């Protein structure tokens, strides 16, 4: 099973159930994605913990007002069976600039805005808005 899709499904399910936090199995790419999502303001925080001798990532979800979630949508673009690559000139804008594209570049994971400012392309991992 795809680790990143599993991560997004767990986050979506936690938001629908109005949970305060969600635990995920740890991996370096999930930690990098969680860091970008936190830096963009979609979640409050994340932390790497050890639970029963296994590393997990705990993501604390962010709500506004009367429990309205900050993440309205999250979509996996590039899958293990179909990779989607973009050049430095074709980096997509998500929801007319209100969302974020996460791109895997030769310089590491970064947002679409960061990739276009550094003039690098790469594999489009996901869209979040």
Phi, psi and omega per residue, in radians:
X1 nan 2.592 -3.138
X2 -1.300 2.173 -3.094
X3 -1.142 -0.720 -3.058
X4 -1.250 -0.697 3.073
X5 -1.095 -0.691 3.087
X6 -1.080 -0.707 3.105
X7 -1.055 -0.831 -3.113
X8 -1.146 -0.675 3.111
X9 -1.131 -0.701 3.111
X10 -1.135 -0.704 3.113
X11 -1.136 -0.786 3.120
X12 -1.052 -0.782 -3.136
X13 -1.133 -0.676 3.116
X14 -1.158 -0.665 3.109
X15 -1.154 -0.764 3.135
X16 -1.129 -0.540 3.117
X17 -1.548 0.042 -3.140
X18 1.014 0.691 3.103
X19 -1.337 2.706 3.120
X20 -1.468 -0.592 -3.113
X21 -2.553 2.824 3.118
X22 -2.420 2.433 3.112
X23 -1.816 2.404 -3.134
X24 -2.257 2.602 2.988
X25 -1.075 2.498 -3.034
X26 -1.405 2.445 2.886
X27 -2.698 2.785 -3.085
X28 -1.133 -0.681 -3.114
X29 -1.216 -0.652 3.089
X30 -1.143 -0.664 3.109
X31 -1.144 -0.696 3.114
X32 -1.167 -0.708 3.098
X33 -1.123 -0.749 3.122
X34 -1.104 -0.638 3.114
X35 -1.128 -0.743 3.128
X36 -1.153 -0.757 3.134
X37 -1.082 -0.655 3.105
X38 -1.207 -0.750 3.140
X39 -1.107 -0.540 3.110
X40 -1.425 -0.128 3.044
X41 1.577 0.274 -3.133
X42 -1.494 -0.400 3.086
X43 -2.293 2.792 3.136
X44 -1.264 -0.950 -3.116
X45 -2.812 2.927 2.993
X46 -2.456 2.677 3.104
X47 -2.592 2.575 3.091
X48 -1.627 2.157 -3.105
X49 -2.160 2.880 2.991
X50 -1.983 2.101 -3.117
X51 -2.187 2.027 3.133
X52 0.942 0.834 3.110
X53 1.114 0.363 3.063
X54 -2.244 2.436 3.118
X55 -1.395 2.365 3.088
X56 -2.329 2.778 3.032
X57 -1.923 2.168 3.074
X58 -1.807 2.076 3.125
X59 -1.826 2.144 3.086
X60 -1.632 2.030 -3.057
X61 -1.315 2.725 -3.087
X62 -1.990 2.246 3.101
X63 -2.154 2.694 3.082
X64 -2.172 2.598 3.064
X65 1.006 -2.244 -3.104
X66 -1.536 1.123 3.066
X67 1.070 0.595 3.025
X68 -1.476 2.202 -3.052
X69 -1.345 2.659 3.121
X70 -1.372 -0.523 -3.135
X71 -1.596 1.883 3.093
X72 -1.482 -0.565 3.135
X73 -2.743 2.586 3.079
X74 -2.509 2.227 -3.029
X75 -2.373 2.255 3.081
X76 -1.368 2.252 -3.106
X77 -1.743 -1.020 -3.116
X78 -1.593 2.189 -3.128
X79 -1.962 2.930 3.106
X80 -1.062 -0.490 -3.141
X81 -1.560 -0.264 -3.112
X82 -2.590 1.763 -3.139
X83 -1.513 2.393 3.139
X84 -2.032 2.050 3.129
X85 -1.982 2.576 3.076
X86 -2.299 2.620 3.046
X87 -1.481 3.071 -3.105
X88 -1.142 -0.393 -3.124
X89 -1.622 -0.167 -3.049
X90 -2.022 0.460 -3.130
X91 -1.216 2.193 -3.019
X92 -1.319 2.631 2.985
X93 -1.744 2.355 -3.075
X94 -1.804 2.213 3.118
X95 0.890 0.837 3.108
X96 0.965 0.636 3.087
X97 1.665 -0.109 3.130
X98 -1.484 -0.244 3.122
X99 -1.928 -3.040 -3.091
X100 -2.358 2.421 2.984
X101 -1.790 2.335 3.074
X102 -1.801 2.193 -3.026
X103 -2.174 2.375 3.046
X104 -1.610 1.980 -3.088
X105 -1.994 2.982 3.034
X106 -1.074 -0.302 3.111
X107 -1.705 0.194 3.132
X108 1.858 -3.125 3.108
X109 -1.279 2.409 3.079
X110 -2.734 2.933 3.102
X111 -1.293 2.869 3.095
X112 -1.089 -0.642 3.113
X113 -1.147 -0.729 3.109
X114 -1.166 -0.655 3.121
X115 -1.182 -0.679 3.135
X116 -1.245 -0.569 3.105
X117 -1.249 -0.531 3.088
X118 -1.582 -0.018 3.095
X119 1.000 0.911 3.041
X120 -2.291 2.627 3.062
X121 -1.917 -3.047 3.129
X122 2.935 -2.815 -3.121
X123 -1.537 2.241 3.123
X124 -1.410 1.964 -3.107
X125 -1.385 -0.937 -3.065
X126 -2.789 2.924 2.966
X127 -2.032 2.440 3.067
X128 -2.383 2.365 3.130
X129 -2.555 nan nan
